[in-house]
Amino acid sequence: MKRLVEIFRSSRKDEMYLYVDRARGLADVPEPLLQQFGEPTSVMSLMLEPARKLARADAAEVLAKIEAQGFYLQMPPTAEELLRRERAGETGERD
């Protein structure tokens, strides 16, 4: 299953993103979530398929969530994830 998705960045929380079907936009995102998310800023559109590599999300899971609920919310990294990133940067490794 392929889908053209649009990704929005939160104005309130660094590294929080909403993935939605580009044709539907933010229509399926609940109003309370949009209020907490802040002003959504579009950062990119891309053709997403399950095998595509994403930096911090599993493409198959993103697609499944969009199909089921109309959006996928990517939360900011936890302190543990940030520490892992920092350590990987020191050694030149990637997740």
BELDAPE-V126715 format. One record per pair of residues at least 12 apart in sequence whose ideal C-beta (glycine too) atoms are under 6 Angstrom apart, sorted by sequence separation. I is the first residue (numbers start at 0). J is the second residue. D is the distance in Angstrom with one decimal. If there is no record, write none. Layout:
i=I j=J d=D
i=I j=J d=D
This chain:
i=6 j=18 d=5.4
i=4 j=18 d=5.2
i=5 j=19 d=5.6
i=5 j=21 d=4.4
i=4 j=21 d=6.0
i=56 j=73 d=5.4
i=2 j=20 d=6.0
i=3 j=21 d=4.4
i=21 j=44 d=5.4
i=11 j=37 d=3.5
i=9 j=36 d=4.9
i=10 j=37 d=3.7
i=9 j=37 d=5.3
i=10 j=38 d=4.1
i=7 j=39 d=3.8
i=8 j=40 d=4.8
i=7 j=41 d=5.6
i=8 j=42 d=4.9
i=5 j=41 d=5.9
i=6 j=42 d=5.3
i=6 j=43 d=5.3
i=5 j=44 d=4.7
i=27 j=69 d=2.4
i=28 j=70 d=4.9
i=3 j=46 d=5.6
i=4 j=47 d=4.8
i=18 j=61 d=5.3
i=27 j=70 d=5.8
i=1 j=46 d=5.9
i=2 j=47 d=5.5
i=20 j=65 d=5.6
i=1 j=48 d=4.5
i=19 j=70 d=5.0
i=17 j=70 d=5.6
i=18 j=71 d=4.2
i=17 j=72 d=5.8
i=16 j=73 d=4.3
i=2 j=62 d=5.9
i=15 j=75 d=5.3
i=14 j=75 d=4.1
i=0 j=62 d=5.9
i=12 j=75 d=5.6
